[in-house]
Amino acid sequence: GIEDAKKLLEQIGGMYVIQQTRGQHEGINRPIKTRAMQMNFEISERIMELASKHISDSQVFAFFNKWIKENKVSYLIDVLEDHSSSLSDIADSIARFKDSDVKESELSRSTLSALNVPLKALLQPQAGLHQTGEKTYFA
């Protein structure tokens, strides 16, 4: 199973790298311009065929459920990471997250980190500001 997955990944990734690197190198050491790989029906079929050989239907279903739940949280991460988001946007996104059926225990460690880092930054006092009582002033 693992070897088949590696071969498939090399084929998909290899096609992607070749498409992305044509004409971009030109002997200059610089980052390659990238774009998201387009998923098509053939690639999806090959992935599902491989998965069905080595993973039970219930495991595939569990993985899809997890991915769907992770995707449901992505809007909140996007809003939190966007420095132009208003407090109202952030509050609406947090309320939407609370109303979703996603529990913290169902999220991956990387997703939780992607949520926690901007939330902590948002809630920490800003550098250079001091608060005394009800007044906040610049240092």
C-alpha positions in Angstrom: 0.0 0.0 0.0 2.7 2.5 1.0 4.8 1.8 -2.1 1.7 2.2 -4.4 0.9 5.5 -2.7 4.5 6.7 -3.1 4.4 5.8 -6.8 1.1 7.6 -7.3 2.3 10.7 -5.4 5.5 10.7 -7.5 3.4 10.5 -10.7 1.1 13.3 -9.6 3.8 15.4 -8.0 6.2 14.7 -10.9 3.7 15.9 -13.4 3.1 19.0 -11.3 6.8 19.8 -10.9 7.5 19.3 -14.6 4.6 21.6 -15.5 5.8 24.2 -13.0 9.5 24.2 -13.8 9.4 24.5 -17.6 11.0 27.7 -18.6 11.3 29.0 -15.1 14.8 28.0 -14.1 16.9 29.6 -16.9 20.0 29.1 -14.8 19.0 31.5 -12.1 18.7 30.4 -8.5 15.3 31.7 -7.5 12.0 30.3 -6.1 9.8 28.6 -8.6 6.4 30.1 -9.2 3.8 27.7 -8.0 0.1 27.3 -8.3 -2.4 24.9 -6.8 -2.5 21.5 -8.4 -5.7 20.9 -10.2 -7.5 17.8 -9.1 -9.3 16.0 -11.9 -11.5 12.9 -12.1 -8.7 10.6 -13.2 -6.5 11.5 -10.3 -9.4 11.2 -7.8 -10.3 7.8 -9.2 -6.7 6.5 -8.8 -6.6 7.8 -5.2 -9.9 6.2 -4.3 -9.0 3.0 -6.0 -5.7 2.8 -4.1 -7.5 3.7 -0.8 -10.2 1.0 -1.3 -7.5 -1.6 -1.7 -5.8 -0.8 1.6 -8.4 1.0 3.8 -11.8 -0.1 5.0 -14.9 1.8 3.9 -15.4 3.0 7.5 -11.9 4.3 7.7 -12.3 6.2 4.4 -15.6 7.6 5.7 -13.9 8.7 8.9 -11.1 10.4 7.0 -13.6 12.3 4.8 -15.6 13.3 7.9 -12.4 14.7 9.5 -11.4 16.5 6.3 -14.9 18.1 6.0 -14.7 19.2 9.7 -11.2 20.7 9.1 -12.5 22.5 6.1 -15.5 23.9 8.1 -12.9 25.7 10.3 -10.8 27.1 7.5 -13.1 30.2 7.2 -12.3 31.1 10.8 -8.6 30.7 10.3 -8.8 32.9 7.2 -10.6 35.6 9.1 -8.2 35.4 12.0 -5.1 35.6 9.8 -6.5 38.5 7.7 -5.2 41.7 9.3 -7.9 43.7 7.7 -10.7 41.7 9.4 -12.9 43.8 11.6 -13.8 42.8 15.1 -17.3 42.2 13.9 -16.0 39.8 11.2 -14.0 37.9 13.8 -17.0 37.8 16.3 -19.3 36.5 13.5 -16.8 33.8 12.5 -16.3 32.7 16.1 -20.1 32.5 16.5 -20.4 30.5 13.3 -17.7 28.1 14.5 -19.5 27.7 17.9 -22.7 26.9 16.0 -21.0 24.3 13.8 -21.0 20.6 14.7 -17.2 20.7 15.0 -15.7 19.8 18.4 -12.1 20.8 19.3 -11.3 17.2 19.9 -12.1 16.4 16.2 -9.5 18.8 14.8 -5.9 18.1 14.0 -3.0 19.6 16.0 -2.0 21.8 13.1 -5.5 23.2 12.7 -5.7 23.9 16.4 -2.4 25.7 16.2 -3.6 27.6 13.2 -6.6 28.8 15.3 -4.7 29.4 18.6 -1.8 31.5 17.3 -3.8 34.3 15.8 -6.3 34.2 18.7 -3.5 34.6 21.2 -2.0 37.4 19.2 -5.4 39.1 19.0 -6.0 38.8 22.8 -2.6 39.9 23.9 -2.0 43.6 24.6 -0.4 45.3 21.7 3.3 46.2 22.0 3.8 49.8 23.0 0.4 50.1 24.6 -0.1 50.3 28.4 -3.3 49.9 30.2 -4.1 51.6 33.5 -7.7 51.2 34.8 -9.9 51.9 31.9 -7.4 53.9 29.8 -5.0 52.6 27.2 -2.2 54.8 26.1 0.9 54.6 23.9 4.3 54.2 25.7 
